[in-house]
Amino acid sequence: MKKKRRYLTATMPDGYVKTIGPTNDSFTHYWRIVAELENGKTEVFWGHTRSLEEARRKRAPAAEAARMRGWKSFAFEIAELVETPA
């Protein structure tokens, strides 16, 4: 039996909306790192996971990346993915 393809949407605290899909994967959470660089610019890294626990495990590597890359600061955020109409 073929899985239903669906769209998943996360709304971040700052109002940014990210939609992924169509997918038939079982993603539950979206994570985002907004890094402030020494020159004042920003870089954004993101991904999606199959559990909140898996998303939370991305925080420690983000802190290590900040040290290695010399980021002035960074914000690490997680949002729940919800199924949305196509």
HUMO-V328512 format. One record per backbone hydrogen bond with DSSP energy under -0.5 kcal/mol. NH is the residue of the N-H (numbers start at 1). CO is the residue of the C=O. Records with the same first field share a line. If there is no record, write none. Layout:
BEGIN
NH=CO  CO
END
This chain:
BEGIN
6=23
7=84
8=20
9=82
10=18
12=10  16
15=12
18=10
20=8
23=6
27=25
28=49
29=49
30=79
31=47
32=77
33=45
34=75
35=33  43
36=73
37=35  41
40=37
43=35
45=33
47=31
49=29
55=51
56=52
57=53
58=55
59=56
61=57
62=58
63=59
64=60
65=61
66=62
67=63
68=64
69=65
70=66
71=66
72=36
73=36
75=34
77=32  75
79=30
81=28
82=9
84=7
END
